[in-house]
Amino acid sequence: MRVLIIEDEEALASAIARGLRREGMAVDVSLDGAAGLEKALVTPYDVVVLDRNLPELHGDEVCRRLAGSGSETRILMLTAARGLHDKVAGLNLGADDYLGKPFAFEELVARVRALARRTGPPRPPVLRRGGLELDPASRRVWREGAELDLTNKEFGVLEALLAAGGAVVSGEELLENVWDENTDPFSNVVRVTIMTLRRKLGEPALIETVAGAGYRL
């Protein structure tokens, strides 16, 4: 899951980013509305967590332009204003959900996950294939009933492969959806993660390398 946080309070943005990364999400951060909108228009994020009161470009305008661009990115708007009028105004601008500050981090995570499930085709709450079961909500994985201990990146790669339903997923897609913008696009992190994931999944091997195309389960 790829998430963009647009929040001008740097300490809060960093805290949200750290928390979401612990949940296995790839997270980018922008500290003003103009830079955030630029990122959101060029990168296919699953969810944008958008503060309403932003410098450079107000969050309302960011929301309006992003929603009007035809992007499938879901928008969770944050604001200190908690009244019904403010909530309705935010939703009318094109936001998909609205969360007042202060908020419980667990609720933020739940709302981000719920919005992400609405991007792309619907998928079951538990992903299954070839004796594998992956539960995104609890972040647990089993093979033939035995639970596996995966890192966040290994979990993210496996989730992307399972969600593809047997289709090939390119290394570029995995890099884009599991890692954040600070990752060197020319690094071998995808290949190394696939290698360690294969080892943990055991035999018989489940992940196939499709030459020149990517990987599939």
ROKEGU-618931 format. One line per field, with one value per residue: residue in one letter; x, y, z of N, C-alpha, C, O in turn. Coordinates in nm, 2 decimals. Each point is the difference from the previous one (the first is absolute). Layout:
<recs>
aa <- (a_...)
n.xx <- (X_...)
n.yy <- (Y_...)
n.zz <- (Z_...)
ca.xx <- (X_...)
ca.yy <- (Y_...)
ca.zz <- (Z_...)
c.xx <- (X_...)
c.yy <- (Y_...)
c.zz <- (Z_...)
o.xx <- (X_...)
o.yy <- (Y_...)
o.zz <- (Z_...)
</recs>
This chain:
<recs>
aa <- (m_r_v_l_i_i_e_d_e_e_a_l_a_s_a_i_a_r_g_l_r_r_e_g_m_a_v_d_v_s_l_d_g_a_a_g_l_e_k_a_l_v_t_p_y_d_v_v_v_l_d_r_n_l_p_e_l_h_g_d_e_v_c_r_r_l_a_g_s_g_s_e_t_r_i_l_m_l_t_a_a_r_g_l_h_d_k_v_a_g_l_n_l_g_a_d_d_y_l_g_k_p_f_a_f_e_e_l_v_a_r_v_r_a_l_a_r_r_t_g_p_p_r_p_p_v_l_r_r_g_g_l_e_l_d_p_a_s_r_r_v_w_r_e_g_a_e_l_d_l_t_n_k_e_f_g_v_l_e_a_l_l_a_a_g_g_a_v_v_s_g_e_e_l_l_e_n_v_w_d_e_n_t_d_p_f_s_n_v_v_r_v_t_i_m_t_l_r_r_k_l_g_e_p_a_l_i_e_t_v_a_g_a_g_y_r_l)
n.xx <- (0.08_-0.12_0.16_-0.19_0.21_-0.22_0.22_-0.16_-0.17_0.17_-0.03_-0.14_0.07_0.13_-0.10_-0.08_0.13_0.07_-0.15_0.00_0.16_-0.05_-0.11_0.21_-0.04_-0.08_0.18_-0.18_0.19_-0.21_0.17_-0.01_-0.14_0.12_0.12_-0.12_-0.05_0.16_0.04_-0.12_0.09_0.17_-0.10_0.06_-0.03_0.09_0.18_-0.18_0.20_-0.22_0.21_-0.13_0.07_-0.05_0.21_0.04_-0.04_-0.15_-0.01_-0.08_0.15_0.11_-0.10_-0.01_0.18_0.04_-0.12_0.08_0.15_-0.16_0.10_0.15_0.15_0.07_-0.21_0.21_-0.22_0.19_-0.10_0.09_-0.02_-0.09_0.02_-0.20_-0.03_0.09_-0.12_-0.17_0.05_0.04_-0.17_-0.08_0.14_-0.11_-0.04_0.19_0.17_-0.11_0.19_-0.15_0.05_0.14_0.20_-0.18_0.19_-0.06_-0.05_0.17_0.10_-0.10_0.04_0.19_0.01_-0.09_0.12_0.16_-0.11_0.02_0.20_-0.06_0.10_-0.22_0.03_0.06_-0.17_-0.10_0.21_-0.11_0.17_-0.10_-0.21_-0.02_0.11_-0.13_0.10_-0.12_-0.19_-0.02_-0.05_-0.19_0.18_-0.14_0.13_-0.17_-0.09_0.15_-0.01_-0.08_0.21_-0.19_0.16_0.07_0.23_0.10_-0.01_0.14_0.21_0.05_0.03_0.20_0.16_0.01_0.09_0.22_0.00_0.20_-0.11_0.04_0.15_-0.07_0.19_-0.03_-0.09_0.14_0.13_-0.11_-0.01_0.20_0.06_0.16_-0.11_-0.04_-0.19_0.19_-0.05_0.18_-0.15_0.14_-0.06_-0.03_0.16_0.08_-0.10_0.04_0.18_0.01_-0.07_0.14_0.17_-0.06_0.02_0.21_0.04_-0.01_0.17_0.02_0.20_-0.17_0.19_-0.10_0.09_0.15_-0.04_0.09_-0.17_0.06_-0.21)
n.yy <- (-0.12_0.09_0.05_0.11_0.05_0.06_0.02_0.16_-0.13_0.15_0.15_0.17_0.18_0.14_0.15_0.18_0.18_0.13_0.17_0.18_0.15_0.12_0.18_0.09_0.17_0.00_0.06_0.10_0.12_0.07_0.13_-0.08_0.18_0.19_0.05_0.09_0.21_0.14_0.03_0.14_0.19_0.02_0.05_-0.19_0.21_-0.12_0.05_0.13_0.00_0.04_0.08_0.02_-0.03_0.06_-0.06_0.21_-0.18_0.16_-0.04_0.19_0.16_-0.01_0.07_0.22_0.10_-0.01_0.12_0.21_-0.06_-0.02_0.16_-0.16_0.16_-0.16_0.09_0.00_0.05_0.12_-0.06_0.21_0.04_0.05_0.22_0.00_0.19_0.01_-0.09_0.12_0.16_-0.07_-0.04_0.18_0.01_-0.13_0.14_-0.12_0.14_-0.07_0.12_-0.05_0.22_-0.14_-0.09_-0.14_-0.02_-0.06_0.18_0.11_-0.10_0.02_0.19_0.01_-0.10_0.11_0.17_-0.06_-0.03_0.21_-0.05_0.10_-0.15_-0.03_0.05_-0.20_-0.05_-0.18_0.07_-0.05_-0.11_-0.14_0.01_0.14_0.06_0.13_0.02_0.07_-0.11_-0.22_0.03_-0.10_-0.11_-0.06_-0.15_-0.01_0.21_-0.02_0.03_0.16_-0.06_0.13_0.01_0.19_0.02_-0.10_0.10_0.17_-0.07_-0.06_0.16_0.10_-0.11_0.03_0.19_-0.05_-0.09_0.04_0.18_0.04_-0.07_0.18_-0.04_0.02_-0.18_-0.18_0.02_-0.05_-0.23_-0.06_0.07_0.07_0.19_-0.07_-0.10_-0.09_0.18_0.11_0.07_-0.08_0.21_0.10_0.09_0.20_0.19_0.07_0.12_0.21_0.15_0.04_0.15_0.22_0.08_0.04_-0.20_-0.01_-0.01_0.19_0.05_0.08_-0.11_0.21_-0.18_0.12_-0.16_-0.20_0.09_-0.22_0.06)
n.zz <- (0.00_-0.17_0.14_-0.04_0.08_0.02_0.05_0.04_0.08_-0.01_0.16_-0.04_-0.11_0.12_0.13_-0.10_-0.05_0.17_0.07_-0.12_0.06_0.18_-0.09_0.00_0.13_-0.21_0.12_-0.09_-0.03_0.06_-0.05_-0.21_0.04_0.03_0.18_0.17_-0.01_0.06_0.22_0.12_-0.05_0.16_0.19_-0.10_0.06_0.17_0.11_-0.01_0.09_-0.01_0.02_0.18_0.21_-0.21_0.06_-0.03_0.12_-0.03_0.22_0.08_0.03_0.20_0.19_0.04_0.08_0.23_0.14_0.02_0.16_0.16_0.13_-0.04_-0.05_0.14_0.02_0.08_0.02_-0.02_0.19_0.00_-0.22_0.20_-0.05_0.10_0.12_0.20_0.17_0.09_0.15_0.21_0.13_0.11_0.17_0.14_0.18_0.03_0.06_0.19_-0.01_0.15_-0.03_0.10_-0.05_-0.02_0.12_0.21_0.12_0.11_0.18_0.20_0.10_0.13_0.20_0.17_0.09_0.16_0.20_0.08_0.09_-0.19_-0.12_-0.03_0.21_-0.06_0.14_-0.10_0.03_-0.18_0.10_-0.14_0.06_-0.18_0.19_-0.13_0.20_-0.18_0.01_-0.06_-0.22_-0.08_0.07_-0.16_0.11_-0.15_-0.01_-0.17_0.23_-0.13_0.00_-0.01_-0.16_0.10_0.01_0.17_0.20_0.05_0.06_0.20_0.15_0.00_0.12_0.23_0.08_-0.01_0.20_0.09_0.07_-0.22_0.14_-0.11_-0.11_-0.22_-0.11_-0.05_-0.19_-0.19_-0.04_-0.08_-0.21_0.14_0.04_0.21_-0.08_0.08_-0.13_0.07_0.16_0.15_0.04_-0.19_-0.13_0.06_-0.06_-0.21_-0.02_0.07_-0.15_-0.17_0.04_-0.01_-0.21_-0.04_0.10_-0.23_-0.15_0.13_0.11_-0.12_-0.05_0.01_-0.10_0.13_0.14_0.05_0.12_0.04_0.05)
ca.xx <- (-0.08_0.08_-0.07_0.06_-0.05_0.02_-0.03_0.11_0.06_0.10_0.00_-0.12_0.02_0.10_-0.06_-0.10_0.08_0.06_-0.10_-0.06_0.10_0.00_-0.11_0.04_-0.04_0.10_-0.05_0.07_-0.04_0.02_-0.03_-0.09_-0.10_0.04_0.09_-0.08_-0.09_0.08_0.03_-0.13_-0.04_0.09_0.03_-0.13_-0.02_-0.13_-0.07_0.06_-0.04_0.01_-0.04_-0.08_0.07_0.13_0.06_0.03_-0.13_-0.09_-0.04_-0.12_0.03_0.07_-0.11_-0.08_0.08_0.03_-0.12_-0.04_0.09_-0.03_0.08_-0.07_0.05_-0.10_0.05_-0.04_0.03_0.02_-0.02_-0.03_-0.14_-0.07_-0.14_-0.07_0.01_0.14_0.00_-0.07_0.08_0.12_-0.05_-0.05_0.12_0.05_0.06_-0.07_-0.02_0.03_0.04_0.03_0.11_0.10_-0.06_0.07_0.08_-0.06_-0.11_0.06_0.04_-0.12_-0.07_0.09_-0.01_-0.14_0.00_0.08_-0.08_-0.09_0.07_0.02_-0.11_-0.02_0.07_-0.04_0.07_0.11_0.04_0.04_0.05_0.11_0.02_0.03_-0.11_0.05_-0.10_0.05_-0.04_0.08_0.14_0.05_0.01_0.02_0.01_-0.05_-0.03_0.12_0.02_0.13_0.05_0.05_0.02_-0.10_0.01_-0.03_-0.14_-0.05_0.02_-0.09_-0.14_-0.01_-0.01_-0.13_-0.11_0.00_-0.08_0.07_0.06_0.14_0.02_0.14_0.09_-0.03_-0.12_0.03_0.08_-0.08_-0.11_0.04_0.11_-0.04_0.07_0.14_0.07_0.07_-0.07_0.10_0.05_-0.04_-0.08_-0.11_0.06_0.05_-0.12_-0.06_0.09_-0.02_-0.14_-0.01_0.06_-0.09_-0.12_0.04_-0.03_0.05_0.00_-0.13_0.01_0.06_0.06_-0.04_0.12_-0.03_-0.13_-0.02_-0.01_-0.14_-0.03)
ca.yy <- (0.12_0.12_0.11_0.13_0.09_0.14_0.06_0.10_-0.02_-0.10_-0.10_-0.08_-0.07_-0.10_-0.10_-0.08_-0.08_-0.11_-0.10_-0.07_-0.09_-0.11_-0.09_-0.06_0.09_0.09_0.13_0.12_0.11_0.14_0.10_0.11_-0.05_0.00_-0.12_-0.13_-0.02_-0.04_-0.14_-0.08_0.00_-0.08_-0.13_-0.06_-0.03_-0.06_0.09_0.13_0.05_0.14_0.11_0.10_0.13_-0.02_0.12_0.00_-0.04_-0.05_-0.14_0.00_0.01_-0.12_-0.11_0.02_-0.02_-0.14_-0.07_0.04_-0.05_-0.14_-0.09_-0.10_0.01_0.03_0.12_0.01_0.14_0.02_0.14_0.02_0.03_-0.12_0.02_-0.06_0.09_-0.02_-0.13_0.00_0.08_-0.08_-0.11_0.06_0.04_-0.12_-0.09_-0.13_-0.02_0.12_-0.03_0.12_-0.01_-0.12_-0.13_-0.12_-0.05_-0.13_0.04_0.05_-0.12_-0.07_0.08_0.00_-0.13_-0.01_0.07_-0.07_-0.11_0.05_0.03_-0.12_-0.10_-0.05_-0.12_-0.06_0.04_-0.09_-0.05_-0.14_-0.06_-0.10_-0.04_0.12_0.09_0.12_0.08_0.13_0.07_-0.04_-0.01_-0.14_-0.09_-0.15_-0.09_-0.13_0.00_0.04_0.15_0.05_0.13_0.08_0.14_0.08_0.00_-0.14_0.00_0.08_-0.06_-0.12_0.05_0.05_-0.12_-0.07_0.08_-0.01_-0.11_-0.08_0.08_0.04_0.13_0.04_0.05_0.15_0.02_-0.03_0.11_0.12_-0.02_-0.05_0.09_0.14_0.08_0.01_-0.12_0.02_-0.09_-0.09_-0.09_-0.14_-0.03_-0.09_-0.14_-0.06_-0.03_-0.12_-0.11_-0.04_-0.05_-0.13_-0.09_-0.02_-0.07_-0.14_-0.08_0.04_0.14_0.05_0.12_-0.02_0.12_0.00_0.08_0.13_0.05_0.02_-0.11_-0.03_-0.11)
ca.zz <- (0.00_-0.01_0.07_0.00_0.11_-0.02_0.13_0.02_0.13_-0.04_0.11_-0.02_-0.12_0.02_0.09_-0.08_-0.10_0.07_0.03_-0.12_-0.05_0.09_-0.05_-0.13_-0.12_-0.06_0.03_-0.04_0.08_-0.05_0.11_-0.04_-0.09_-0.14_-0.02_0.02_-0.12_-0.11_0.02_-0.02_-0.14_-0.09_0.06_0.03_0.14_0.04_0.09_0.04_0.13_-0.04_0.09_-0.06_0.00_-0.05_-0.06_-0.14_-0.06_0.10_-0.01_-0.08_-0.14_-0.03_-0.01_-0.12_-0.12_-0.01_-0.03_-0.13_-0.10_-0.05_0.07_0.08_0.13_0.10_0.08_0.14_0.04_0.14_0.03_0.14_0.00_0.01_-0.02_-0.11_-0.12_-0.05_-0.06_-0.12_-0.09_-0.05_-0.08_-0.13_-0.08_-0.07_0.09_0.02_0.14_0.07_0.14_0.08_0.09_0.01_-0.04_0.05_-0.11_-0.04_-0.09_-0.13_-0.08_-0.05_-0.11_-0.12_-0.05_-0.06_-0.13_-0.10_-0.06_-0.10_-0.12_-0.08_0.01_0.14_0.03_0.12_0.12_0.02_-0.13_0.00_-0.12_0.01_0.14_0.08_0.05_0.05_0.06_0.01_0.12_0.12_-0.05_0.03_-0.12_0.02_-0.11_0.05_0.14_0.09_-0.01_-0.05_0.06_-0.11_0.02_-0.06_-0.14_-0.05_0.00_-0.11_-0.13_0.00_-0.02_-0.14_-0.09_0.02_-0.05_-0.15_-0.04_-0.10_-0.10_0.02_0.06_-0.03_0.11_0.01_0.08_0.13_0.06_0.01_0.10_0.13_0.05_-0.02_-0.10_0.04_-0.04_-0.13_-0.10_-0.06_0.10_-0.01_0.12_-0.04_-0.02_0.13_0.08_-0.06_0.03_0.14_0.01_-0.05_0.10_0.11_-0.05_0.00_-0.12_-0.13_-0.03_-0.04_-0.08_-0.13_-0.08_-0.14_-0.06_-0.07_0.04_0.14_0.08_0.03_0.09)
c.xx <- (0.09_-0.08_0.08_-0.06_0.03_-0.04_0.12_0.06_0.10_0.00_-0.11_0.02_0.10_-0.05_-0.10_0.08_0.06_-0.10_-0.05_0.11_0.01_-0.11_0.03_-0.03_0.12_-0.06_0.09_-0.06_0.02_-0.05_-0.08_-0.09_0.05_0.09_-0.08_-0.09_0.09_0.04_-0.12_-0.04_0.09_0.03_-0.14_-0.01_-0.14_-0.08_0.09_-0.06_0.03_-0.05_-0.08_0.07_0.14_0.06_0.02_-0.13_-0.09_-0.05_-0.13_0.03_0.08_-0.11_-0.08_0.07_0.03_-0.12_-0.05_0.09_-0.03_0.08_-0.09_0.04_-0.11_0.06_-0.07_0.04_0.01_-0.02_-0.03_-0.15_-0.08_-0.15_-0.06_0.02_0.14_0.01_-0.07_0.07_0.11_-0.04_-0.05_0.11_0.06_0.07_-0.08_-0.03_0.05_0.03_0.04_0.12_-0.04_-0.08_0.08_0.07_-0.07_-0.12_0.05_0.04_-0.12_-0.07_0.09_-0.02_-0.14_0.00_0.08_-0.07_-0.09_0.06_0.02_-0.12_-0.01_0.08_-0.04_0.08_0.13_0.04_0.06_0.04_0.11_0.04_0.04_-0.13_0.06_-0.12_0.06_-0.03_0.08_0.15_0.06_-0.01_0.02_0.02_-0.03_-0.02_0.11_0.02_0.15_0.04_0.07_0.03_-0.11_0.01_-0.03_-0.15_-0.07_0.01_-0.09_-0.15_-0.02_-0.01_-0.13_-0.11_-0.01_-0.07_0.07_0.06_0.14_0.00_0.15_0.07_-0.03_-0.13_0.02_0.07_-0.09_-0.10_0.04_0.10_-0.05_0.10_0.15_0.09_0.06_-0.07_0.09_0.06_-0.05_-0.09_-0.11_0.05_0.04_-0.12_-0.07_0.08_-0.02_-0.14_-0.01_0.06_-0.10_-0.13_0.03_-0.03_-0.14_-0.01_-0.13_0.02_0.08_0.06_-0.04_0.11_-0.05_-0.14_-0.02_-0.02_-0.15_-0.01_-0.09)
c.yy <- (0.12_0.12_0.13_0.08_0.14_0.07_0.10_0.00_-0.11_-0.11_-0.10_-0.09_-0.11_-0.11_-0.09_-0.09_-0.12_-0.11_-0.08_-0.09_-0.12_-0.10_-0.06_0.08_0.07_0.14_0.11_0.12_0.13_0.09_0.12_-0.06_-0.01_-0.12_-0.13_-0.03_-0.05_-0.15_-0.09_-0.01_-0.09_-0.14_-0.06_-0.05_-0.07_0.10_0.12_0.04_0.15_0.09_0.10_0.14_-0.01_0.13_-0.03_-0.03_-0.06_-0.14_-0.01_0.00_-0.13_-0.11_0.02_-0.03_-0.15_-0.08_0.03_-0.05_-0.13_-0.10_-0.10_0.00_0.05_0.11_-0.01_0.14_0.01_0.15_0.01_0.04_-0.12_0.01_-0.07_0.08_-0.03_-0.14_-0.01_0.07_-0.08_-0.11_0.05_0.04_-0.12_-0.10_-0.13_-0.02_0.13_-0.04_0.12_-0.02_0.05_-0.13_-0.11_-0.06_-0.13_0.03_0.04_-0.12_-0.07_0.07_0.00_-0.14_-0.02_0.07_-0.07_-0.12_0.04_0.04_-0.13_-0.09_-0.05_-0.13_-0.05_0.05_-0.08_-0.05_-0.14_-0.05_-0.10_-0.04_0.12_0.07_0.12_0.09_0.14_0.08_-0.03_-0.01_-0.13_-0.08_-0.14_-0.07_-0.14_0.00_0.05_0.15_0.03_0.13_0.08_0.15_0.08_0.00_-0.13_-0.01_0.08_-0.06_-0.12_0.04_0.05_-0.12_-0.08_0.07_0.00_-0.12_-0.09_0.08_0.04_0.14_0.04_0.05_0.15_0.02_-0.03_0.11_0.12_-0.01_-0.04_0.09_0.14_0.07_0.01_-0.12_0.02_-0.10_-0.10_-0.10_-0.14_-0.04_-0.10_-0.14_-0.06_-0.04_-0.13_-0.12_-0.04_-0.05_-0.14_-0.10_-0.02_-0.08_-0.15_-0.07_-0.07_0.15_0.05_0.12_-0.03_0.13_-0.02_0.09_0.12_0.06_0.02_-0.13_-0.04_-0.12_-0.10)
c.zz <- (0.00_0.05_-0.01_0.11_-0.04_0.12_0.03_0.14_-0.01_0.11_-0.02_-0.13_0.02_0.09_-0.08_-0.09_0.07_0.04_-0.11_-0.06_0.09_-0.04_-0.14_-0.12_-0.05_0.01_-0.04_0.07_-0.08_0.11_-0.05_-0.12_-0.15_-0.03_0.01_-0.12_-0.11_0.01_-0.03_-0.14_-0.08_0.06_0.04_0.14_0.02_0.08_0.02_0.13_-0.01_0.11_-0.07_-0.01_-0.03_-0.05_-0.15_-0.08_0.10_-0.02_-0.08_-0.15_-0.04_-0.02_-0.13_-0.13_-0.01_-0.04_-0.14_-0.11_-0.06_0.07_0.09_0.15_0.10_0.10_0.14_0.05_0.15_0.02_0.15_0.02_0.00_-0.02_-0.12_-0.13_-0.07_-0.07_-0.13_-0.11_-0.06_-0.09_-0.14_-0.09_-0.07_0.10_0.02_0.15_0.07_0.15_0.07_0.09_0.14_-0.03_0.06_-0.12_-0.06_-0.10_-0.13_-0.08_-0.06_-0.12_-0.13_-0.07_-0.07_-0.13_-0.10_-0.06_-0.11_-0.13_-0.08_0.02_0.14_0.02_0.14_0.12_0.03_-0.14_0.01_-0.14_0.03_0.14_0.08_0.04_0.06_0.05_0.01_0.13_0.12_-0.04_0.04_-0.13_0.04_-0.13_0.05_0.15_0.09_-0.02_-0.04_0.06_-0.12_0.05_-0.07_-0.15_-0.06_0.00_-0.11_-0.14_-0.02_-0.02_-0.14_-0.09_0.01_-0.06_-0.15_-0.05_-0.11_-0.12_0.03_0.06_-0.02_0.12_0.02_0.08_0.15_0.07_0.03_0.11_0.14_0.06_-0.02_-0.09_0.04_-0.05_-0.14_-0.10_-0.07_0.10_-0.03_0.11_-0.04_-0.02_0.13_0.09_-0.06_0.04_0.15_0.02_-0.05_0.11_0.12_-0.04_-0.01_-0.13_0.01_-0.02_-0.05_-0.09_-0.13_-0.05_-0.14_-0.07_-0.07_0.03_0.15_0.08_0.01_0.09_-0.08)
o.xx <- (0.09_-0.11_0.12_-0.12_0.12_-0.12_0.12_0.11_-0.04_0.02_0.02_-0.03_-0.02_0.02_0.00_-0.03_0.00_0.03_-0.02_-0.03_0.03_0.00_-0.09_0.00_0.09_-0.10_0.12_-0.12_0.11_-0.10_-0.02_0.03_-0.04_-0.02_0.03_-0.01_-0.04_-0.01_0.01_-0.06_-0.04_0.05_-0.08_0.01_-0.09_-0.12_0.12_-0.12_0.11_-0.11_0.03_-0.01_0.09_-0.08_-0.02_-0.03_0.04_-0.01_-0.01_-0.06_-0.02_0.01_-0.03_-0.05_-0.01_0.00_-0.05_-0.03_0.06_-0.01_-0.10_-0.05_-0.08_0.12_-0.12_0.12_-0.09_0.03_-0.05_-0.05_0.01_-0.07_0.07_0.02_0.01_0.07_0.05_0.01_0.03_0.06_0.02_-0.02_0.07_0.05_-0.12_-0.10_0.08_-0.08_0.09_0.02_-0.09_-0.12_0.12_-0.06_0.01_-0.02_-0.06_-0.03_0.00_-0.04_-0.06_-0.01_-0.01_-0.06_-0.04_0.02_-0.05_-0.06_0.03_-0.09_0.10_0.02_-0.05_0.11_0.10_-0.08_0.07_-0.06_0.09_0.11_0.03_-0.10_0.09_-0.09_0.08_0.08_0.05_0.08_0.11_-0.08_0.07_-0.05_0.07_0.03_-0.03_0.01_0.09_-0.09_0.11_-0.06_-0.08_-0.11_-0.06_-0.06_-0.09_-0.09_-0.06_-0.07_-0.11_-0.08_-0.05_-0.09_-0.11_-0.03_-0.07_0.07_0.04_-0.07_0.09_-0.06_0.00_-0.01_-0.06_-0.03_0.01_-0.04_-0.07_0.02_-0.09_0.09_0.08_0.12_-0.06_0.00_-0.05_0.09_-0.09_-0.01_-0.03_-0.05_-0.02_0.00_-0.05_-0.05_-0.02_-0.03_-0.07_-0.06_-0.01_-0.06_-0.09_-0.03_-0.05_-0.08_-0.06_-0.09_0.12_-0.07_0.04_-0.01_-0.09_-0.03_-0.05_0.07_-0.09_0.10_-0.03)
o.yy <- (0.01_0.02_0.00_0.01_0.03_0.02_-0.04_0.06_-0.12_-0.12_-0.12_-0.12_-0.12_-0.12_-0.12_-0.12_-0.11_-0.12_-0.12_-0.11_-0.11_-0.12_-0.06_-0.05_0.03_0.03_0.00_-0.01_0.02_-0.02_0.09_-0.10_-0.09_-0.07_-0.09_-0.11_-0.08_-0.07_-0.10_-0.10_-0.04_-0.08_0.06_-0.12_0.03_0.02_-0.01_0.02_0.04_0.00_0.04_0.07_-0.03_0.08_-0.11_0.08_-0.10_-0.04_-0.10_-0.08_-0.04_-0.08_-0.09_-0.07_-0.06_-0.09_-0.09_0.00_-0.05_-0.12_0.04_-0.07_0.09_0.00_0.00_0.03_-0.05_0.09_-0.09_0.00_-0.08_-0.10_-0.03_-0.06_-0.01_-0.01_-0.06_-0.04_0.00_-0.03_-0.06_0.01_0.01_-0.10_0.01_-0.08_0.08_-0.07_0.08_-0.11_0.09_-0.01_0.02_-0.01_-0.02_-0.07_-0.03_0.00_-0.04_-0.06_-0.01_-0.01_-0.05_-0.05_0.00_-0.03_-0.08_0.04_-0.10_0.03_-0.01_-0.07_0.07_0.04_0.05_-0.05_-0.03_0.03_0.03_-0.02_-0.02_0.00_-0.01_0.03_0.03_0.08_0.09_-0.02_-0.01_0.02_-0.03_0.04_-0.05_-0.10_0.03_0.04_-0.06_0.08_-0.03_0.05_-0.06_-0.01_-0.01_-0.06_-0.05_0.01_-0.02_-0.06_-0.03_0.01_-0.04_-0.05_0.02_-0.01_-0.05_-0.05_0.00_0.09_-0.07_0.04_0.05_0.09_0.07_0.04_0.07_0.10_0.01_0.00_0.03_-0.06_0.04_0.00_0.05_-0.12_-0.09_-0.07_-0.02_-0.12_-0.09_-0.10_-0.12_-0.11_-0.08_-0.11_-0.12_-0.09_-0.08_-0.11_-0.11_-0.07_-0.08_0.07_-0.02_0.07_-0.07_0.03_-0.05_0.10_-0.10_0.12_-0.01_0.10_0.11_-0.10_0.09_-0.08_-0.11)
o.zz <- (0.08_-0.05_0.02_0.01_-0.03_0.03_0.00_0.02_0.00_-0.04_0.02_0.00_-0.05_-0.03_0.02_-0.02_-0.05_-0.02_0.01_-0.05_-0.05_0.03_-0.05_-0.11_0.08_-0.05_0.02_0.05_-0.06_0.06_0.08_-0.06_-0.07_-0.10_-0.07_-0.05_-0.08_-0.10_-0.06_-0.04_-0.11_-0.07_0.06_0.03_-0.07_-0.02_0.02_0.01_0.01_0.04_-0.12_-0.10_0.08_-0.06_-0.05_-0.09_0.06_-0.12_-0.07_-0.07_-0.12_-0.10_-0.07_-0.09_-0.12_-0.08_-0.07_-0.12_-0.09_-0.03_0.05_0.08_-0.03_0.02_0.02_0.01_0.07_-0.07_0.06_0.11_-0.10_0.02_-0.10_-0.11_-0.12_-0.10_-0.10_-0.12_-0.12_-0.10_-0.10_-0.12_-0.10_-0.05_-0.01_0.03_-0.06_0.06_-0.04_0.05_0.01_0.01_0.03_-0.11_-0.12_-0.09_-0.11_-0.12_-0.11_-0.09_-0.11_-0.12_-0.11_-0.10_-0.12_-0.12_-0.08_-0.10_0.06_0.07_0.07_-0.09_0.08_-0.02_0.06_-0.07_0.09_-0.10_0.08_0.03_0.12_-0.07_0.08_-0.08_0.09_0.04_0.08_0.09_0.05_-0.08_0.10_-0.10_0.09_0.06_0.12_-0.12_0.05_0.03_-0.04_0.09_-0.07_-0.07_-0.11_-0.09_-0.07_-0.08_-0.10_-0.08_-0.06_-0.10_-0.10_-0.06_-0.06_-0.12_-0.08_-0.08_0.12_-0.04_0.04_0.10_0.12_0.08_0.08_0.12_0.10_0.06_0.09_0.13_-0.07_-0.06_-0.09_0.02_-0.09_0.02_-0.06_-0.04_-0.08_0.03_0.08_0.06_0.02_0.06_0.08_0.03_0.02_0.08_0.06_0.02_0.05_0.09_0.02_-0.10_0.11_0.06_-0.09_-0.09_0.01_0.00_-0.07_0.02_-0.09_-0.05_0.03_-0.03_-0.01_0.01_0.05)
</recs>
